[in-house]
Amino acid sequence: MNSGRLAARHVLRTVLMSALLVLVALTSACGGGVDWRKQTLQVTAAGYQFDGTQIQQAGWSGSAVWLDNRTILTNAHVAGKALKMEGKDDYGTTYNFDRILSLNEDLDIAVLQASGQSEVGELGLVERPDDPKSLRGTKVQAIGNTGGQGLSVYSGEVTNVVGEKGAENIVHSADISSGSSGGPLYDMDGNLLGINKAINLALRQSFATPAWQVKTVVDDARGNGGAALTDAFSPKDLPVSIDVKREVCLEPDQKLVMSAQVVGTADLVAMVKFQTTDTPLFFGLIRGDQLMSKGVLTQDLIAAWTLPGSGVYAVLVVNPPQATTKACASVAMGRLDWKKRISSK
């Protein structure tokens, strides 16, 4: 009887110890002494989006991670066009972020500064291995503001590292979703392996910007005063950078298709300046086989779009078949270069 009780007590002790270990693992989510509940933030932002000639007020959610006790890392597409941003850690402590120090839309990384200080330590960034593909099989933890409902923890492993040096992406199997953008991808030693930024639902893949590429954005932020969010992303006097421009004269029923590869999270700009004024033109913005925007132009156009993602976008300009004369115009495509307002270097 006594031996049975001892055995039962041993089993109970084993079960309780296992449960305690699981609880500790969930609390820290990774090794190295990092308290992810303090280090990781759910963020909410208020700002605007572009839709052609319209500017629409908008609000959105995302994730971030403290780089040190004053600055955070998140995605460029989370920070971009935010006029106000607030972060909250998993203990409920809130912080305001009113200044942006660096923005890289190609890497989809932004560095922001808090108006106050947190109690976290400096985050370790994983350096680039000689062979990045050697990271395959590395156990990871992805933490993010899943669906805007608060921070969630997902486990997985690195399945691949793709892309050329300087433009690499970590592919991993830890689930992320809307709201997880800008959240950390930790290794099991508590170091930052990457910043999550995108998913491929069909292939069940998650993508992160590697920490060694994040470091280039961090280095740009060092010693840079940056700009207040309200100055950096003011919708007035937009910082347009032209990538391609054509001078054309179109006969009736003739068209111009001008395309550009957009990488990252850039805001696309299209400009049409009439050189003849007696012929209206048909205008369209195309992505793949989708007509995203269209209209009839009777005067000069400057329009911008907040894009849904990377890809090939095309501007279509048509002199309609019922026209009686040719139409001449200057047509340009470009992007909004917010970095001009942020970097003092």
N, C-alpha and C positions, 0 to 999 in steps of 0.2 A: 504494500500500500504506500509506504513511505517512498520506495524507489519510483513508483508511478508518479507521485507528487513532484519528486525531484526532476523527473524527466519532463513533466508538464511545465515546471518552472523554467527549466533550461530552454524548452521550445519557446515559451513566452518571452524570455529574456532575448533570445535570438531574433524573434519577430520584432520586438521593440527596438533593438539595436539596428536592425535593417531599416525600420521605418525612420529612425533618427538620422541614419546616413542619407536616406533619400531626401529627408527634409533639409539637411545641410546642403546637399547638392542642388536642390531647387532654390534655396536661399541665395547661394553664391553663384549658381549657374555656370561658373567656371572657376578654375583654380587661380593661384597667384594672389589671393587676398583681395581681389576686386569685388566690391559689393555692387553688383549690377543694378540693384534697386536704387542706389544713389547715382551711379555712373550713367545710367540710361534715362532718357527723358521722352515722354510723349509731348508733342508740340502741337499747338494750334496757331494758325496764322490768319490774318485778315488783310486783304489787299484787293487785287483786281486781275482780270484776264482780258486779253485782246480777242476781238472777233471782227476782223476786217476794220471797218471805220468806227466800230463801237468799242467802248471800254466798259466792261461790266464788273461791278463789285462782286467779290467772291471771298469765300472762307474755305479753309481746307485744314487737314490734319496730317501729321507725319511723325517722325521720330528723330532723335538726335542722341549724341553721346558726348559727355564732357571730355575735352582734350586735357584740360587742366582746371584749376578752380575758377577760371574766369571766362574761358572760351569753349565753344562746342563745335562739333562737326555734324553736318547734315548734308542732304542732297541739294544741289543747285536748284532743282525743280521744286524743292520744298521752300527754299529761301527766296527764290526769284519773285519779284513784284509783291513781296510782303511788306506792308507798311507798319505792321505790328505783329510781334511774335511772342508767345508765352510758352514756357516749358514747365512740366511737372514731373518730379521723380516718383518712384513707386511708393514712397512714404507720404506723398501728398504735398511736399514742399514745392512751391511755385517760384519761378524766376522769369524776369522780363529780359528780352534780348532786343536791344535798340540800335545795335551797330553791326555792320558787316565788314569784315577785315579782308576777305578774299573770296573770289567766285571763279570757278572753272566749269563752264557749261559742257565742255568736251568730256571731262572726267565726271561731271555731275556731282561736284563737291563744293561746299561752301563752309566758311569759317565765320562764326558770329561771336560777338562779345556780349556778356551779360551786364546789366546795370549794377549788379552786386556780385558777391562772391559765394561760391559753394564750398563744401568741406571735403571735396574729393581730391585725390592725388593725381599726379600726371599719368596719363595713359601711355602704356608701351605700344609702339607700332612695330609690327613684324617687318623685317627687312626682306628684300627680294632674294630668294635663293638663286644659286647659279643656274639651277634647272627648276623653274616654277612648277613644272608638271610633277615634280617630286612631292608636291603638297597633296596630290591625290590620295584619298583615304584618311586625311587628317580630320579628326573629330572636331566639330564646331558647334557653337550655340548662336542662334540668331534671335535677337530680341527686338521687338517693335510694337508699335501702337496699332495692333491688328484691328482693322475696320474702325479705327478711331474710338475703340472701346477700352483702351488701357493697354499696358505693357503685357506682352505674352512671350513665353520662352519656347523655342523650338530647337530640337537637336537634329543633327545631320552630319554629313561629311563632305569634304571637297571632292567633287567628281571630275573636275578638269580646270585647267587654266588656259584660256584661249586668247588669241589676239597677238599682235606684234608688241615687242618691248616698247613701253611708253603708252601703250593703248590696250593693256591686258584687262581681262575680266576673270574674276573667280566664279566658277560655276559650282553650286553646292546643292545639297538635297534637303536642307532645313527649310521648312515652309515659311514663306512670307506672303503678305497680301497687301491690299490697299491700306495705307496708313503706316506700313512698315518702312516706307522709304526714308532713308537717312539714318536708320538704326544700325547698331554695331553687329558685326560678325566676329565673335571672339573665338580664339583657340582655347584649349582646355587649361592653358597656363594663365588665362586672363588677359592676354595681349590682344590688341586689335588686329585682326587679319584683314578686315575690309569693312566698307560701308555699303549696306544693301541698297539696291536701287531699282531692280526690275525683276519680273517673273515671266516665264513662258509656261502658261497653263497647259498647253497641249503636250509639252515634253516634261512637265512637272520639274522644271529647273528654276533655280533662283540665281540671281547675278549680283555681284558685289564689286565695287572698285577696290583693288588691292591697296593695302595699307602703305606699301612703298610708293604708290602713285599719289595717295592722299598726302603723303609727306611733302611732295612738291608744292601742293596748295598751302600746306601749313607753313612751309619755308617762305612762301610769298607773303603770308600774313604777318610773319615776324617783322617787327619794326615798321609795319604799315598802319597808319592811323585809320585807314578805312573811311567809311562814311556812315552817317545815320541812315537807317532804313528809309525814312521819309525823303531823304535827299537822293540816295542811291537809286530808288525805284520810283521817283516822281514821274508821272505820266506827261509832264510838260517838257518840251524841247528834247524829244527822244534822241538818244545817242545812236544814230543809224550808221551802220557800216555796210557799204555796197560791195557785193562779191562779183556780180556780173551785170553788164549793161550793154544794151543794143540800141542803135538808131535804125529805125525801120520805116519803110513806106509800103503799105499794103494795098494791093489792088482789091476791088470788090470780090468777096468770097475767098480772100486769102487770109492766112493765119500765121501767127508766130507762137511757137511753143518754146519757152525758156525754162530749163530745169536746173536744179541744184540739189546736191546731196547734203542733207542736214544731219549732223551727228550731235547727239546729246539733247539738250533741252532748250535750244535757241528759240527766240521769238522771230518768226519770219516776217520780213518786210517786203512789200511790192510797191513800186512807184511807176506811174505812167504819166508822162508829161507831153501834152499835145503840141505838135508843131503846125498842124492844120486844125482849124476849129469848126469846120462845117460838116464833119462826118462823125457821128457817134460810133463807139467801138464796143464790142462785146468783150467782157473780161471774165476769166475764171481762174480759180486756184484748184489744182488737181493733186491728189496723192494716190498713186497707183491707178486704179480705174474708178476712183471716187472723186466726184466733183464736190469739193468742200465749200466753195463759195462762188457766187456768180453775180453778174450785174451788167448794166449798160452804162457806159461812161460817156458823159457829155462835157466833162471838165477834168482837170488834172486829179490824179489819185495818189494818195499816200495811205497805205493800209498795213496793218500788222495782225498777225495771228499767233496766239499761244498754241503751239503744236502738240499733238498727242504723243509724239515720239519721233525717233530717228527715222529716216527714210528719204526717198527721192520725191521732191515736190516740184511742181511745174506751174508756171504762169502761162495762161492761154490768152492771147489777144487776137480778136477776129474783126476784120472789116466785113460787115454783113453783106450778103449777096445782093440785097436791094439797094446798096449804096451806088451812087452815080459817079463818085470820084475816089481816087486813092486817098488813104489816110496816112499821115506821117506822125510818128511819135517816138519819144525816148522811153524805153522800157528797162527797168532795173529790178534786180532781186538782191536782197541782203538780209541783215539780221540786226537786232538791237544789241549793241555791245555795252552791256552794263558795267563791264570791268573798267571802262574809261572813267566812270564816276567813282570807282572804289579804290583802285590802286594808285598810290602816289609815287610808285617806283618807275 
